[in-house]
Amino acid sequence: MAARPRFSGVLFGAAYYAEYQPEGTLHRDLDLMKDAGFTVIRVGESVWSTWEPREGQFDLDWLQPVLDGAHARGIGVILGTPTYAIPPWLQTRHPEIAAESSSGARIGWGARQEMDQSQPAYRFYAERIVRKVVARYCDHPAVIGYQVDNEPGSVLAHNSSTFHAFLEWLRDRYGTVERLNEEWGLVYWSHRVTEWSQLWKPDGNLMPQYQLEWRRFQATLATELIGWQADVVREYARDDQFITTCISYPRPQISDDELVAQLDVTAGNPYYLMQAGLDALDPATGSERWWHSGVPALFQWGDRAWSSAQAPFLVTETNAQSIGGPWMNHPPFPGQIRQAAFALLSRGARMIEYWHWHTLHFGVETYWGGILPHSQVPGRVYREVAALGAALGRIGGALDDYAPDADALMLWSTDTKWSWNFFTPLAQADGSPNTDAYTDIFDAWHHGLFEAGIQLRVQHVRQFLQAPLDELVTQFPVLVAPAVYVAEDAVLDKLAAYAEAGGHLVVGIRTGYGDDLARARLEVAPARLAGPAGVHYEEYTNLSSPLPVHSAGEIDLEPGAAGIGWADLLEVDDARVVAGFAATEFGARAAVTTRAHGDGRVSYVATVPNPELARSIGRWLVPDTQRQRWSAPREVTVATGRAGEAALAFVSNWSGSRHPVTAPCALRDLASGDAHGPGDTIVLDPRDARLFEVATGRTLPIPTPREKS
């Protein structure tokens, strides 16, 4: 099971590709890295054709000078297995390993990850190169860990062999075609099968139950791939070396909590829009799912990474300069490199590693900026990275055993995400299906609560079921289930039990409507929660425009608070209406309700909240936040946590202007060493980011109260 890292301090560095560099730059590069405070580099993962230029001919010694030079400078190395980008000779020798994006439609060569990684021929050659590379360097003292593969799960392969493996998976799962017919409702549209061979391929499928199981099966392929490689590497790895992979969370094959269970530590790659994309107020927005826009989205990535194993994580790649194509040039404003790193550390990161050291002079990522620019003359970005490295050196082991605080828990349902990729409840503005409805709803809740100053923890449904009820209630006084559509009875029953035991459960739309196969339940909605919530509904409607929401007196709503995309037409039984919809011809009235249940409470939110409504609900749910204790404006975030007995606070100014905060107690800045007394005004410079140790009964040196900057 992925767990806490076994090293002290924060690992800091970048992916390094000496094989992409001109000769004679290695020692200069490593000296610059040491001067910048680097403690780690990742190497080797992208160049199978360099390791094995021809079939069976291996060149394994070229990396030795890199590892020797890194070790001489005290820089550790994460060795990557090069299995995500296959060499042309393998493409030519075994064209059948090309992945098919639909039946018979092979993905063309020339990019990366174009292959079906479950193919036996691929596995033979992949295992051979993994064993060769790892055996060659496993005893090198520089190697501290391994990254197996790279951003797995990018393709939902439709190859014939993959489909036949799906049939075998279904046979093991259901036993008989009769049971499959019954569970999937294949009486519909004359889909009943009498032999397994009669099941159609997924290309033309319109059955939601089929699609959900197809995605679950696909996830087993990525999980098995990483587990298989990890097992191979473990045959060589020393006890002091860890094994991980780097996750890109939007990849379609990824079930991250299952995947990391086979690894020593979670790792992933957060990319985000810089410049105005990191403004706290009115950030620039983007359109790509693989990178994030807005301060809440950056923190949410950290919350998701922690959620994979409910443990600290490594950042294996993140922005140094611009990311993406040559038309996406947004290098960071001064200070944003440190800001983003501190944000990720505040949510549990134990390594910050940039992609990559030097900006490439060739290839599709030519304008994906590294720490060094194309000239390779160290500039502003290098200086800011080096300043961050120095700060992390001063912070030292203060983040060992760190765990972020949480005011509320959010429940994540990968099954619902997969189901709604195909069978979505929401529409785009043009009326077409919104296949990202699940993440849009989750983001609406997470971002709004975050902007209200609430610190969040994310938990997978499987983890929620396994967690002791008393611990859930004690650790998380508020639990938000935004859209848990695909849910077995046990999930809904535990949600009700959480409230009965003393927690405040917040139920969002579609939670309690579907079962574990995304079938609509034959029950009053929300199933198994209607009684505890004191509301039920039969009708619901999409919203083509925002529907204003007004307070019933208990909640203070921001101007412009509204529901978007969806509204449940609630019938209020014995709940109290907290907020209502504006009058409509359709008659939807109750927008937010609440009802005491046992020792706790169940609140129901009958719409997708817009930012104003989500923030308002957040302030109602958690009226006392760390931001308030620091008298911080909305431009400033305060993220807290504990490392052993030490209480820590990350305080960041996400704007281009100076902003003051007030020290709530005695503080020590762990990067600068400055001490502050309770009540001191601390002025944050534009894009400033600080890490404080907070007095918790222990004695910290207290200066005379005065303004600090």
Buried (B, 14 or more C-beta within 10 A) or exposed (E): EBBBBEBEBBBBBBBBBBBBBEEEBBEEBBEBBBBBBBBBBBBBBBBBBBBBBEEEEBEBEEBEEBBBBBBEBEBBBBBBBBBBBBBEBBBEEBEBBBBBBEBEEBBEBEEBBBBBBBBEBBBEBBBBBBBEBBEBBBEBEBBBBBBBBBBBBBBBBBBEBBBEBBEEBBEEEBEEBEEBBEBBBBEEEEBBBEEBEEBEBBEEBEBBBBBBBBBBBBBBBBBBBBBBBBEBBBEBBEEEBBBBBBBBBBBBBBBBBBBBBBBBBBBBBBBBBBBBBBBBEEBBEBEEEBBBBBBBBBBBBBBBBBBBBBBBBBBBBBBBBBBBEEEBEBBBBBBBBBBBBBBBBBBBBBBBBBBBBBBBEEEEBEBBBBBBBEEBEBEEBBEBBBBBBBBBBBBEEBBBBBBBBBBBBBBBBBBBBBBBBBBBBBBEEEEEBBBBBBBBBBBBBBBBBBBBBBBBBBBBBBBBEEBEBEEBBEBBBBBBBBBBBBBEEEBBBBBBBBBBBBBBBBBBBBBBBBBBBBBEBEBBBBBBBBBBBBBBBEEBEEBEEBBBBBBBEEBEBBEEBBBBBBBBBBBBEEBBBBBBBBEBEEEBBBBBBBBBBBEBBBBBBBBBBBBBBBBBBBBBBBEEBBBBBBEBBBBBBBBBBBBEEBBBBBBBBBBBEEBBBBBBBBBBBBBEEBBBBEEBBBEBBBBBBBBBBBBEEEEBEBEEEEEBE
